[in-house]
């Protein structure tokens, strides 16, 4: 407006440019109408344009997928700009669909709790119902409260035995244990309706030299570290994990925890989770884990094998199709397969988890071969196109049936029918 008014007063473009402090070409462009105030024209192509269809489709597939996940995916496709540039493009183009159900939820006030290094580790279960292999997956998550470093253990059950095995596996991945264990009010650790530790879990905590602290009721923020970690695992790993079995999930999650989880920046600082974890003075672990007994239920396949943790173990062929029990003491190098009556039918050395090995005893192999050979038939298969009309015996039975249904009907000798048929054949 100012340069237009000055121009009407007869000012030259050079004088107006000196007065307003802009270049003469800029002043001339505004006076001629080729430029508009507040609008910057650029002929450069937005690098995000090429990736927008993919991002839109990903939001159609999953409206709640994290921006960090999408950024990694488009970076692999060739997007060379930074993460802030990527998120700015998402907001400017309003690509993320609105979810009224999620928008209506509100956060709660909270205060940050000081966690000294090596003082506390928080435990909780992540339960996943929709898995590619069709059975429920339980993931035990252990997160150090100071650094946020976590490790996780995949399981097909969340009972106390599997919990104890998972705790030992996670602690050995972390390289030690914190002095206190903060747990949710899970019935396998805490007596329901109280703050007392289950009597069966007390020797477990003593075995590792740690104390157990239950989370106060209705105070989920008290274990916010593990809650945030579970959310991170669910959104950042599980949503896009390409896995087809529990063993594949464990291998993928172990890699994710090291390559992605440990490289995060912690609490807005320049320190990573791995750098902070190096300052935690964890207690040493006992040479062996707590000797808990794990019991599983499995169905014997048609090849007389039982599937356990990515391996297959043989049983006598007479148990095909039967639900048997698998009994294994944590730390032992052998497992027992138990019949429905409770007797041990087979004992095997435990193969490494997820090794995809088949362990057969020689006597089981011989018995299975005997059964297979006994059922083997070398006769030629029957013809599929024969002519087999009802035989005389079948016709006699049919006549008897008809006679029983119509007792008052005259009984006709079938030989008469045969004679009529013969005469008809001769006449033709």
DOLUM-273395 format. One line per 2 residues: for each residue x negated, y negated, z negated of N, C-alpha, C. Coordinates in steps of 0.001 Angstrom, whole numbers, plus 500000, padded with zeros to 6 digits. Each point is the difference from the previous one (the first is absolute). Last residue first. Layout:
N
X:Y:Z:X:Y:Z:X:Y:Z | ...;
! end
This chain:
428
535706:607840:530332:499286:498890:500597:498868:500498:500886 | 502571:503059:497585:500809:499382:501052:499279:498866:500683;
498028:502288:496350:499987:500823:501211:500773:499355:501144 | 499886:497884:495757:498701:499934:500627:499935:500825:501270;
503862:500123:497338:499849:498700:500662:498692:499873:500707 | 500806:503803:497404:500786:500017:501222:499901:498695:500751;
497884:500266:495804:499334:500870:500989:500755:500042:501300 | 501887:497670:496359:498833:499287:500528:499297:500814:501065;
503536:501982:497690:500505:498948:500893:498844:499252:500634 | 498951:503189:496722:500463:500642:501238:500513:498981:500997;
498761:498539:495724:498828:500374:500772:500387:500652:501322 | 503360:498880:496905:499418:498793:500596:498809:500355:500887;
501892:503440:497505:500921:499610:501089:499452:498775:500702 | 497806:501514:496173:499673:500823:501169:500901:499677:501177;
500650:498099:495704:499039:499283:500836:499592:500820:501211 | 504797:500192:497395:498730:500706:500064:499054:499248:500929;
504018:497901:497011:499654:500366:501367:498629:500642:499983 | 504333:498859:496492:498580:500281:500091:499699:500523:501391;
504086:496557:498277:499637:501340:500479:498499:500138:500126 | 502120:496683:496290:499764:500031:501441:499610:501406:500427;
500764:498493:495439:501197:500443:500696:499833:500040:501508 | 496543:498489:497001:500283:501410:499693:501212:500516:500762;
496472:496041:500331:501314:500232:500615:500360:501470:499814 | 496013:498448:498091:500727:498738:500008:501413:500152:500559;
497029:503678:499899:500337:499625:498633:500798:498709:499950 | 498328:501508:504159:501060:500873:499515:500416:499661:498581;
496382:497773:501941:501258:499550:500612:501158:500853:499515 | 495775:501299:498623:500352:498716:499394:501319:499498:500539;
498198:503848:501868:500474:500278:498646:500427:498717:499297 | 498020:499713:504224:501362:500528:500111:500586:500284:498624;
495534:498629:500241:500891:498899:500356:501435:500470:500087 | 496667:503212:499298:500201:499188:498789:500949:498855:500282;
498774:502600:503622:500841:500790:499101:500284:499233:498715 | 497028:498134:503129:501381:499919:500487:500938:500773:499087;
495389:500213:499122:500519:498674:499681:501448:499858:500445 | 497777:503968:501093:500206:499937:498557:500563:498652:499589;
498792:500652:504482:501219:500741:499687:500293:499955:498507 | 497209:495893:501724:499900:501454:500169:501334:500651:499656;
499056:494882:501978:500366:500783:498813:499974:501496:500284 | 496755:497228:503103:501424:499888:499664:500318:500815:498756;
495515:498037:502228:500375:500879:498892:501474:499793:499670 | 495592:498606:503447:501463:500124:500069:500418:501035:498967;
495438:496526:500030:500591:501334:500230:501522:499900:500180 | 495852:496658:499372:501098:499952:500963:500601:501391:500266;
496135:498899:497081:500935:498914:499691:501196:499950:500940 | 496553:504128:497990:500383:499222:501175:501042:498963:499612;
496452:501707:496309:501195:500437:500731:500277:499072:501179 | 494934:500723:498122:501253:499351:499617:501147:500477:500873;
495773:503141:498799:500367:498954:500952:501308:499356:499575 | 496628:502131:496315:501018:500352:500986:500283:498829:500924;
496970:500214:496054:499447:499956:501347:501015:500382:501064 | 499804:497775:494675:500721:500919:500893:499468:499841:501407;
498780:498711:494352:499730:499797:501418:500683:501080:500836 | 499793:499540:495105:501191:499444:500651:499804:499819:501497;
496497:501640:497244:501136:500884:499765:501265:499514:500678 | 496029:497372:500082:499897:501149:500900:501163:500956:499810;
499780:496285:497112:500196:499540:501379:499958:501172:500970 | 499067:500832:495455:501409:499636:500179:500270:499611:501445;
495570:500879:498799:500789:501231:499943:501480:499716:500223 | 497003:496386:499637:499819:500704:501279:500831:501274:500036;
499920:497607:495979:500761:499269:501015:499872:500663:501360 | 497486:501747:496420:501423:500261:499787:500849:499296:501047;
495339:499206:500013:500299:501384:500398:501477:500302:499841 | 498486:495797:498511:499880:500092:501457:500359:501399:500486;
499783:499244:495400:501189:499353:500569:499976:500076:501518 | 496287:501602:497614:501134:500902:499816:501289:499395:500551;
495986:497396:500050:499916:501113:500940:501205:500928:499864 | 500496:494780:498903:499349:501147:499394:500048:501172:500970;
500090:494598:501249:500709:501283:499978:499158:501038:499256 | 500487:494380:501238:499301:500929:499108:500835:501266:499879;
499340:495380:503302:500880:501133:499729:499212:501031:499210 | 499542:494267:500761:499451:501355:500039:501102:501026:499725;
499657:494812:500160:500730:500790:501010:499402:501399:500178 | 498927:496116:496903:499002:500619:500889:500632:500818:501111;
501892:497321:496035:500097:499506:501358:499009:500605:500971 | 498643:500661:495087:501299:499430:500347:499961:499413:501404;
496802:504104:498594:500080:498548:499842:501337:499461:500521 | 500108:504970:498226:499296:499314:501081:500105:498486:499780;
500289:504259:496382:500614:498776:500512:499118:499391:501084 | 500599:505318:498640:499120:498864:499765:500592:498771:500674;
503249:504013:498360:499128:499533:501070:499055:498931:499482 | 503901:504220:498671:499099:498980:499464:499003:499628:501083;
505239:502647:499398:498766:499716:500728:499226:498919:499269 | 504036:501890:498256:499926:500855:501189:498726:499758:500788;
502223:499422:494711:499010:499468:500935:499860:500973:501166 | 504600:499367:496984:498742:500722:500120:499082:499372:501031;
504641:498656:498869:498977:499498:499090:498677:500712:500078 | 504295:500327:502657:500106:500702:498721:498943:499552:498995;
500110:498350:504542:501150:499485:499238:500164:500674:498645 | 495019:499949:501817:501275:500440:500554:501151:499387:499212;
494964:497847:500669:500828:500751:499077:501322:500340:500679 | 494514:498452:500905:501333:499957:500597:500868:500995:499232;
495199:497108:498765:500802:501215:499981:501340:499735:500672 | 494602:497806:500243:501417:499800:499726:500721:501340:500081;
494576:497681:499290:500921:501024:500497:501425:499637:499640 | 495985:497602:498592:499743:500241:501420:500887:501091:500569;
500723:496133:495831:499674:501392:500305:499779:500146:501505 | 501416:495882:497974:498577:500245:499809:499577:501411:500316;
505002:499228:498690:499163:498931:500548:498542:500216:499626 | 503558:503942:500683:499491:499192:498891:498994:499004:500545;
504389:502710:502311:498595:499611:500109:499626:499138:498801 | 504143:503165:502698:499507:499587:498692:498502:499723:500095;
504872:500820:503046:498556:499830:500111:499520:499399:498688 | 504639:503030:501780:499359:498944:499234:498506:499989:500235;
504345:501590:503344:499009:500444:499027:499438:498784:499266 | 504335:501720:503413:499432:498873:499268:499062:500540:498915;
501163:502579:504780:500312:499908:498571:499353:498744:499420 | 499516:501813:504599:501284:499347:499802:500384:499784:498555;
496467:503717:500789:500345:499044:501061:501406:499453:499756 | 497358:503424:497460:500519:498760:499417:500367:498959:501046;
497918:504378:500833:501339:500218:499464:500627:498757:499407 | 495413:500356:501729:501049:499727:500999:501406:500220:499474;
495803:498377:496834:500484:501237:500626:501169:499722:500937 | 496793:495942:499535:500719:500790:499001:500398:501313:500662;
496323:495392:500942:500767:501201:500342:500678:500603:498786 | 498679:494677:501363:499516:501130:499215:500940:501196:500209;
498457:494737:502176:500940:501111:499981:499367:501205:499310 | 499561:494085:500096:499387:501304:500272:501070:501080:499893;
500814:495288:499033:499310:500009:501282:499251:501269:500322 | 502548:499463:495856:499050:498894:500153:499174:500086:501287;
502796:504109:499516:499685:499248:498782:498929:498963:500338 | 503489:504163:502248:499320:498745:500259:499827:499228:498692;
500446:505446:501370:500570:498954:499161:499170:498735:500216 | 501055:504943:502925:499092:498983:499492:500775:498964:499195;
501452:503914:502928:499588:500376:498642:498954:499047:499440 | 502528:499554:504195:498691:500642:500124:499399:500335:498642;
504191:497750:500389:500147:501295:500692:498672:500724:500184 | 500400:496601:495822:500297:499928:501420:500067:501396:500618;
501049:498259:494820:499066:500786:500792:500437:499980:501457 | 500825:496114:496177:500674:501083:500711:498999:500706:500906;
499377:497080:495092:499791:500061:501440:500766:501192:500584 | 498889:496676:495255:500914:500974:500599:499849:499942:501508;
496651:498727:495407:500691:499605:501221:500944:501110:500424 | 496703:498050:495540:500889:501029:500542:500773:499438:501186;
495315:499070:496626:500895:499478:501028:500818:501156:500562 | 497017:498814:495250:500453:501030:500932:501058:499423:500931;
495564:497654:497275:501447:500140:500048:500370:501067:501033 | 495532:498118:497596:500424:501269:500620:501513:500212:499955;
496754:495433:500472:500813:500669:498991:500625:501249:500609 | 495483:498494:502281:501276:499397:499683:500745:500782:498924;
494547:499716:500305:501125:500655:500676:501278:499308:499569 | 495895:498170:498486:499522:500769:501170:501128:500651:500788;
501071:495438:497374:499540:501341:499614:499601:500804:501227 | 499553:494639:500161:501025:501034:500053:499437:501330:499512;
498734:494475:498837:499689:501209:500753:501098:501040:499893 | 500945:494636:499664:499514:501114:499195:499715:501197:500896;
499678:494803:501721:500927:501098:499780:499344:501086:499153 | 499409:494653:501253:499239:501042:499309:500963:501134:499627;
499950:495917:503944:500780:500739:499009:499152:501138:499429 | 498717:496976:503626:499769:499448:498663:500741:500766:498906;
500405:500937:504722:498631:500323:499598:499682:499486:498602 | 504117:499023:502222:499990:501342:499414:498601:500396:499531;
500679:495926:502346:500486:499915:498637:499964:501364:499309 | 498811:499861:504522:499016:499236:499229:500434:499859:498542;
502945:502078:503083:498835:500858:499743:498955:499274:499157 | 503814:497619:501484:500364:500971:498975:498799:500878:499644;
498718:495246:501867:500851:501092:500445:500317:500929:498834 | 498836:494498:500082:499533:501342:499634:500985:501045:500507;
500551:495198:500233:499165:500491:501099:499480:501405:499717 | 504796:498177:498038:498581:499681:499896:499256:500528:501215;
504824:500589:498791:499670:498765:500696:498548:499586:499921 | 501735:504167:498148:500486:498823:499280:499570:498690:500653;
497581:503894:502215:500741:500161:498756:500336:498654:499377 | 499030:502334:505147:499589:498923:499109:500898:500027:498776;
498873:504496:503001:500897:498865:499776:499343:498945:499114 | 498284:504463:501355:499478:498801:500672:500900:498790:499820;
500926:504558:498377:498836:499468:499293:499457:498725:500625 | 503797:502339:501979:500288:499581:498632:498813:499343:499309;
499471:501809:504437:500905:498850:499958:500205:499499:498577 | 497095:503736:500970:499730:499061:501094:500857:498743:499945;
500501:503553:496672:498612:499542:500044:499821:498885:501024 | 504247:502078:499498:499641:499409:498709:498589:499430:500024;
501619:502441:503778:500619:498676:499878:499582:499308:498701 | 498678:504476:500735:499285:499087:500898:500527:498581:499877;
502246:503342:497620:498655:499831:499451:499184:499016:500843 | 504251:501294:501575:500103:499067:498880:498637:499773:499343;
500368:503173:503514:500223:498653:500511:500029:498977:498871 | 499684:504554:498862:498774:499566:500682:500140:498574:500504;
503813:501987:498059:498952:499790:499000:498715:499487:500644 | 503607:501242:502809:500305:498768:499270:498912:499692:498974;
499814:504058:502325:499606:498888:500871:500269:498662:499324 | 501441:503832:497759:498537:499961:500003:499483:498876:500895;
504640:500871:499841:499554:499439:498739:498486:499871:499975 | 502243:499795:504804:499999:500945:498888:499512:499298:498747;
500206:497906:504324:500973:501059:500238:500037:501027:498874 | 498537:494402:501582:499695:501213:499248:501083:501021:500255;
498500:494726:500818:500256:501072:500967:499545:501310:499368 | 501643:494865:497998:499087:501154:499939:500422:501071:500994;
502079:495567:498837:499363:500217:501303:499066:501204:500003 | 502586:498611:496100:500885:499652:501115:499397:500344:501353;
497520:500565:495818:500995:501020:500283:500829:499680:501232 | 496534:496843:498396:499519:501306:500489:501139:500897:500458;
500783:495522:498374:498784:499853:500814:499519:501317:500573 | 503924:499608:497129:500157:499129:501153:498789:500017:500927;
500022:502672:495986:501212:500296:500765:500057:499193:501286 | 496476:499225:496880:499858:501300:500660:501193:500274:500898;
500168:496122:497373:498952:499883:501009:499837:501301:500771 | 502893:499939:496304:500581:499238:501109:499002:499873:501140;
498448:501978:496121:500963:500886:500655:500662:499288:501173 | 497148:497461:497307:499238:500969:500793:500931:500953:500741;
501830:496918:496968:499545:499325:501217:499219:500943:500901 | 501298:501676:495864:501196:499733:500793:499627:499309:501308;
496649:500761:496805:500329:501226:500722:501263:499814:500835 | 498689:496316:497403:498891:500365:500889:500350:501234:500813;
502922:498264:496553:500125:499396:501329:498893:500368:500950 | 501832:501186:495291:499174:500868:500843:500079:499511:501453;
502259:497532:496860:498865:500411:499178:499094:500969:500735 | 504217:498345:501703:498833:499186:500325:498777:500397:499181;
504388:501964:499342:499236:500575:501099:498763:499198:500355 | 503451:500462:496031:498877:499092:500225:499112:500586:501090;
503874:502121:497740:500478:498856:500776:498918:498924:500143 | 498553:503335:496387:501219:500126:500807:500404:498672:500619;
494795:501110:499025:501203:499621:499250:501243:500117:500873 | 495737:503163:500797:500454:498682:500421:501251:499637:499205;
496185:503351:498000:501203:499951:500834:500355:498569:500366 | 495145:502384:498829:500876:498884:499630:501226:500009:500905;
495492:503323:498280:501176:499854:500864:500871:498880:499455 | 494351:501469:499832:501245:499780:499288:501136:499727:500970;
495216:503036:500647:500734:498766:500270:501235:499917:499115 | 496524:503678:500928:499557:498956:499088:500683:498668:500197;
500564:504557:502114:499305:498966:500773:499557:498829:499122 | 502310:503683:498074:499006:500656:500847:499179:498972:500765;
503738:498657:497390:498806:500256:499194:498889:500620:500841 | 504204:499324:502032:499345:498715:499758:498727:500183:499177;
502571:503830:500652:499471:499549:501291:499255:498679:499817 | 502372:501979:496354:498668:500586:500242:499401:499592:501342;
504421:498356:498974:498979:499497:499083:498636:500639:500240 | 504273:501154:502137:499073:499138:500743:498873:499469:499111;
503670:502820:498460:499240:500774:500981:498986:499152:500755 | 503022:498046:496862:499037:500846:499298:499139:500782:500985;
502098:495187:501242:500402:501396:499966:498899:500849:499339 | 500509:494851:498679:499414:500810:501062:500463:501446:499843;
502764:495486:498367:499095:501068:499585:499515:500793:501213 | 503321:496271:499471:498664:499600:500447:498962:501054:499638;
505553:500544:501226:499074:499631:498928:498694:499531:500621 | 503784:501849:502489:500655:499215:498967:499113:499582:498866;
498262:504111:502745:501080:499100:500422:500657:499302:498815 | 494861:501529:500077:501270:500578:499563:501124:499036:500372;
495410:500162:502820:500622:499333:498864:501322:500698:499669 | 497333:501805:503516:498984:499409:499124:500615:499456:498715;
502571:501992:503557:498890:500945:499889:498890:499485:499084 | 503934:497426:501198:500306:501031:499011:498872:501016:499842;
499425:494688:501295:500289:501259:500669:500119:501118:498967 | 499459:494758:500020:500638:500881:499013:500459:501294:500680;
495617:497298:501680:501429:499734:499935:500610:500995:499009 | 494860:498717:499342:500909:500826:500787:501415:499448:499889;
494344:499032:499007:501317:499370:499942:500939:500764:500933 | 495142:501050:497287:500859:500358:501126:501357:499349:499798;
494619:498966:498173:501434:500114:499741:500715:500350:501294 | 495298:499648:500005:500209:500388:498608:501477:500206:499663;
498019:500955:505000:500096:498854:499099:500303:500495:498585 | 497299:503053:503643:501321:499638:499507:499914:498744:499148;
497055:502300:504502:500106:499905:498549:501408:499613:499601 | 498605:500385:504621:498697:500124:499361:500020:499870:498496;
503504:500102:503722:499610:498698:499456:498629:500035:499342 | 501896:503989:501696:499818:499104:501139:499575:498601:499549;
501102:503154:496747:498716:500386:500614:499752:499195:501268 | 504080:499349:497749:498893:499532:499164:498651:500366:500607;
503919:501611:502109:499852:498554:500178:498816:499477:499188 | 501187:504573:499585:499514:499734:501360:499750:498499:500202;
501942:501401:495911:498594:500408:500096:499430:499681:501384 | 504585:499183:499319:499192:499103:499182:498522:500353:500116;
503136:502863:502094:499827:498734:500709:499146:499011:499226 | 501173:504095:497951:499067:500244:501111:499727:498694:500743;
503231:499816:496689:498674:500171:499395:498947:500252:501080 | 504542:499724:501342:499530:498708:499504:498586:500112:499451;
502251:503906:501298:499498:499268:501159:499509:498607:499596 | 501943:502577:496603:498797:500676:500490:499402:499262:501192;
504141:498514:498165:498849:499660:499181:498712:500648:500501 | 503731:499005:503673:500075:500546:498644:498683:499738:499266;
501591:498849:504662:499581:499008:499022:500125:500526:498574 | 499147:501984:505479:500800:500017:498786:499473:498935:499049;
497966:500979:504188:501351:500398:500365:500898:500116:498780 | 495479:496678:501115:500467:501224:499371:501395:500314:500503;
495234:496452:500403:501247:500472:500609:500372:501359:499419 | 496985:495574:498163:500002:501452:500187:501366:500442:500502;
496460:495221:499501:501315:500639:499969:499866:501479:500312 | 497227:495023:498261:499919:501248:500750:501339:500706:499808;
497749:494586:499319:500945:501096:499812:499549:501223:500773 | 498570:494650:497910:499581:501175:500769:500934:501163:499696;
500027:495522:497938:501022:500384:500969:499598:501173:500870 | 497719:497576:496128:499571:499804:501389:501098:500268:501019;
500969:500352:495239:499109:498849:500169:499710:499725:501465 | 502685:503806:498576:500680:498730:499788:499104:498794:500257;
500017:504949:502383:499281:499325:498935:500540:498577:499855 | 502753:504371:501935:499375:498725:500359:499329:499396:498780;
502524:504778:502277:499266:499487:498853:499240:498752:500403 | 504314:503440:501843:499112:498865:500237:499372:499592:498671;
502750:504392:502617:499591:499429:498727:498958:498927:500279 | 504017:502245:503103:498641:499455:499993:499744:499383:498633;
503569:503674:502789:499735:499228:498790:498541:499549:500038 | 504018:501881:503707:498590:499779:499677:499915:499127:498752;
503802:503573:502683:499708:498800:499229:498515:499940:499646 | 501661:502479:504532:500114:500199:498551:499550:498736:499280;
499924:500431:504908:501326:500356:499519:500155:500225:498516 | 496311:498433:503221:500087:501458:499876:501251:500447:499256;
498905:495299:500793:500025:500682:501303:500154:501508:499895 | 502130:496814:496182:498662:500361:500454:500092:500714:501345;
503032:497236:496115:500013:500167:501450:498583:500244:500489 | 500809:499244:495335:500938:501043:500421:499904:500310:501490;
496713:498019:495810:500357:499780:501400:500859:501166:500480 | 497815:497443:495226:500805:501104:500526:500475:499650:501405;
495987:498632:496135:500695:499512:501199:500713:501190:500624 | 497994:498931:494691:500305:500860:501147:500644:499190:501112;
496286:498468:495944:501416:500081:500377:500127:500892:501231 | 496202:497491:496105:500438:501175:500752:501476:499866:500354;
495243:496893:498355:501447:500138:500027:500385:501135:500951 | 495523:498336:496759:500423:500500:501300:501499:500271:499929;
495959:497009:496929:501310:500610:500252:500113:500497:501441 | 495885:498072:497951:500874:500179:498843:501235:500822:500329;
496084:498300:502797:499932:501343:499452:500960:500285:498869 | 499189:494927:500910:499499:501086:500865:499943:501329:499258;
503674:496382:498469:498536:500134:499971:499546:501159:500891 | 504452:496950:500330:499609:501404:499942:498484:500080:499996;
504437:496293:499184:498558:500184:500109:499660:501482:499807 | 504623:497825:502013:499436:500639:498813:498514:500231:500243;
504058:496446:502024:498884:500890:500278:499394:500515:498690 | 505227:498650:500700:498737:499405:499607:498896:501025:500259;
505426:498801:501832:499041:500920:499422:498738:499226:499638 | 505609:499764:502014:498852:499309:499441:499050:501010:499355;
503086:501565:504088:500104:499666:498592:498743:499285:499539 | 502753:500459:505086:498941:500449:499114:500236:499549:498570;
503838:501149:503839:499191:498918:499446:498943:500574:499053 | 503652:501440:504432:499276:500380:498784:499082:498867:499576;
502645:499881:504034:500775:499685:498810:499285:500359:498706 | 498321:500929:504439:499901:498575:499703:500720:499633:498718;
500180:504428:501821:498714:499724:499374:499864:498530:499613 | 503932:501371:502235:499898:500800:498777:498694:499715:499261;
500841:498028:504258:500747:499361:498926:499857:500762:498688 | 496738:499476:504296:500657:501084:499264:500688:499386:498788;
497778:498413:505168:500459:499647:498659:500721:501196:499380 | 495919:500275:503772:501455:499914:499800:500338:499653:498550;
495479:498531:502745:500461:500960:498995:501494:499857:499782 | 497700:497055:503029:500070:501374:500504:500546:500986:498968;
499219:494798:500824:501066:500647:499206:500202:501449:500436 | 496679:496569:501473:500936:500633:500935:501123:500750:499294;
496586:497723:497538:500441:499025:501003:501037:500590:500948 | 497910:502784:496701:500938:499042:499416:500544:499044:501046;
496733:503161:501329:501204:500710:499548:501036:499031:499449 | 495775:498314:501204:500804:500307:501186:501276:500751:499617;
496901:499115:496625:500607:498738:500430:500873:500212:501242 | 497423:503600:498389:501183:499771:499167:500691:498687:500366;
495983:501025:502296:501016:501006:500286:501270:499751:499190 | 496206:497340:499198:500585:499664:501304:501126:500965:500352;
497525:500884:496075:500891:498838:499858:500639:499566:501311 | 496813:503592:500202:501272:500380:499368:500905:498797:499735;
496502:499569:504073:499956:500334:498583:501382:500391:499478 | 498484:500860:505244:500111:498873:499079:500063:500495:498556;
499871:502725:504119:498693:499588:499502:500070:498832:499033 | 502832:504508:502326:500235:498667:499460:498752:499543:499263;
500731:504444:502142:499231:498959:500671:500250:498588:499511 | 501603:504532:498408:500474:499832:501380:499276:498873:500733;
499199:500963:495406:499545:501161:500757:500425:499925:501466 | 501548:496707:497092:498557:499831:500169:499413:501170:500773;
504516:500127:498783:499795:499134:501171:498513:499718:500207 | 501158:502664:496238:500439:500662:501231:499744:499124:501225;
499104:498291:495663:499032:501042:500344:500374:500652:501328 | 503023:496891:498267:498780:499330:500454:498935:501023:500397;
504077:501490:498084:500161:499585:501399:498724:499341:500519 | 500085:501163:495464:500036:501215:500820:500095:499637:501476;
500251:496548:496859:498636:500521:500078:499933:501259:500848 | 504205:498005:499050:499252:499264:501009:498579:500495:500131;
503989:503323:498360:499155:498900:499526:499267:499319:501151 | 504913:502442:500279:498583:500327:500132:499171:498776:499615;
504972:500598:500181:499258:499646:498795:498524:500356:500086 | 503421:500913:503457:500076:498562:499692:499139:499580:498825;
499767:503992:503735:499861:499890:498543:500000:498521:499614 | 500970:501371:504510:499767:501322:499410:500010:499937:498473;
500314:495989:502367:501229:500774:500240:499865:501381:499365 | 496269:497282:499913:500974:499507:499039:501363:500658:500208;
496597:500985:503042:499636:500560:498701:500959:499530:498916 | 500461:498242:504348:500426:501395:499954:499662:500638:498662;
498516:495601:500781:501469:500027:499920:500512:501437:499902 | 495412:499391:500731:500361:499638:498632:501515:500024:499824;
498299:500742:504321:499664:501115:499116:500424:499704:498563 | 500540:496588:503273:500943:501116:500191:499719:501185:499079;
496933:496231:499852:501315:499759:499400:500996:501128:500260 | 495310:499359:501614:500291:500974:498956:501396:499839:499394;
498120:497101:503422:499845:501358:500523:500424:501063:498989 | 499918:495307:498894:501095:500322:500924:499928:501454:500461;
496731:497621:497160:500974:500877:499348:501095:500451:500964 | 496448:496818:501068:499555:501412:500048:500997:500967:499360;
500960:495265:502619:499981:500517:498634:499579:501466:500026 | 498534:496251:503653:500930:501111:499803:499861:500508:498571;
499058:494797:501933:499378:501275:499615:501079:501059:499741 | 500597:495251:501069:500120:500939:501124:499393:501359:499669;
502371:495765:497034:498810:500829:500192:500258:500979:501133 | 502022:495243:497151:500104:500936:501110:498681:500746:500168;
502757:497385:495841:498688:500216:500605:500128:501068:501073 | 503227:496286:497163:499979:501244:500771:498656:500106:500690;
501383:496138:497395:500174:501155:499125:499955:501334:500701 | 501154:495879:503027:499448:499866:498663:500294:501240:499160;
499409:500126:505363:501050:499745:499017:499397:500000:498607 | 498405:499199:505594:499744:500579:498674:501103:499583:499054;
500134:498535:504466:499463:501352:500228:499626:500696:498696 | 501752:495334:500837:500939:501065:499647:499496:501396:500247;
497979:495352:500433:500560:500574:501230:500951:501158:499726 | 497727:497842:496418:500787:498967:500685:500655:500546:501259;
497069:502798:497526:501232:499766:499246:500873:498958:500696 | 495800:500923:501892:500853:501192:500098:501313:499802:499240;
496637:496625:499760:500649:500018:501308:500942:501197:500138 | 497375:499688:496098:501004:498927:500022:500755:500020:501327;
496406:502960:499592:501091:500408:499124:501124:498973:500022 | 496044:499041:502286:500761:501029:500725:501171:500486:499155;
496939:496922:498088:500882:499369:500993:500828:501037:500759 | 498412:500979:494915:499415:499923:501334:501005:499399:500983;
500388:498645:494815:500076:501207:500820:499370:499755:501350 | 501037:496801:496172:498888:500901:499710:500066:501313:500746;
502818:495749:499968:500523:501189:499307:498906:501023:499703 | 498865:495870:502230:500828:499631:498856:500453:501234:499200;
497517:500391:504086:499149:499501:498926:500814:499711:498743 | 502384:501337:503809:499180:501115:499519:499087:499552:498867;
502612:496764:502233:500835:500843:499143:499182:501138:499407 | 497897:497218:503112:500244:499272:498755:500841:500835:499034;
499195:501707:504313:498751:499979:499220:500205:499304:498671 | 503558:500022:503097:499810:501331:499407:498737:500029:499154;
502438:495302:500438:499402:500970:500908:499820:501326:499277 | 503922:496288:498940:498670:500462:499638:499484:500974:501048;
504413:497689:499713:499008:499688:501006:498594:500405:499652 | 504414:500736:497774:499515:498645:499746:498895:499588:500971;
501836:504368:500026:501035:499071:500448:499589:498552:499771 | 497233:503411:498403:499957:499970:501468:501025:499030:500557;
499915:500863:495377:498865:499179:500398:499892:499890:501507 | 503310:502849:498209:500322:498593:499708:498867:499080:500431;
499310:504611:500377:501022:499592:500958:500358:498532:499789 | 497067:502088:496997:499329:499717:501261:501002:499587:501070;
501728:501132:495758:499136:498826:499922:499353:499689:501335 | 502688:503891:499483:500830:498805:500000:499126:498741:500000;
! end
